[in-house]
Amino acid sequence: MMNLLDVYIQEVTKRLPAKTRADIGLELRSTIEDMLPEDYTEEELLTVLAKLGDPIKLANEYHEGTSYLIGPAYYELYLSTVRMIMPIVLAVILLTFVATSFLRYNGTDFFPFIIGLLGEGIWMALGTGIHVLFWVTLVFVIVERAGVAPHLVRPTAKEWSPEELKEIEPIPKKKAISKAEVFATLVWTAIWGALYFSAIDLIGIYTPREGGGLELVTSIFSKEVLLTFWPVIMLIIAAEIALSIIKWVSGQWTMQLALFNSFYNVLYTVLFIIILTTPSLFEPTFVSYMTNVFADSMSTTVEQFFTWILASAIITLIVVAIISTIDGFRKARL
């Protein structure tokens, strides 16, 4: 159990850049201890802390600059989130782009191919970076205005009192949301999002090409269907990123977070079931190819094969959504 001095220093330093927290924490501890007698009482400590004032305002004073689009209470979390998300998205998008480009490469004019690849890759990285920065900023603006993590801010009309430190409790380990958990979710989002938008050129049936390499015979999914549902996919991706950011900001499971998590689970499950049950989801040439593959089989028809694949995918979606929803509420109640 931390004493009030430790809690106060933690409340200040957790709102500061990671590279300066340790030094400022030591400096602040030394300053407070210099203001106290050798054997101080809790009342004397509260008096000193009251003089230093609100830890949120004190943390703001340590910032070299000010930021108003994203408030000081959220600013360091915002920067940390951008630093975490940006490399993930750029890496997955560029790797997918490079893989798709090399699959298309016919083995000739290698130098012009590489130059074109670098040029397109740079423009893609710039465009992706701008989109990531915009959406992360927008989510943080909404999160801050909505007061998603009230423990980070305090109503300006309310005067801070050192007695509030007694109400701050460490986050239980079972309720805590680790950076690794958020990181893994963002990696998964970037992977499946990149695969969806490159599915036309990447996911399909390949045959060896003369001179080496592979040639795409047919895509598995219909281009028209995938393009029709791209706004739906963007909605799911935006909701998943928003959920990850809210987890990162909150730092622990709450009933509010569990409700948002359940809403997201229902959203992506329903929308993906709609996509999966679209009659023309699969490319006709792929269906014909699979029909020929199953032509020699007496036990399984191509219709049964597709039915089994789609049923398995839908059941998996529903089971995962139920488990995630239950687990969220369970952790929020701990």
Protein Blocks (a to p, Z undefined) as FASTA:
>chain_A
ZZfklmmmmmmmmmpcfklmmmmmmmmmmmmmmmpcfbdcfklmmmmmmmnopfklmmmm
mpmbdcfklgfklmmmmmmmmmmmmmmmmmmmmmmmmmmmmmmpgoiakllmmmmmmmmm
mmmmmmmmmmmmmmmmmmmmmmmmnomalmlpccfklccdfklmmmpccddfklpccfkl
mmmmmmmmmmmmmmmmmmmmmnccddddehiajddfbdfbdfklmmmmmmmmmmmmmmmm
mmmmmmmmnopacfklmmmmmmmmmmmmmmmmmmmmpmklpafklmmmmmmmmmmpckbc
fklmmmmmmmmmmmmmmmmmmmmmmmmmmmmmZZ
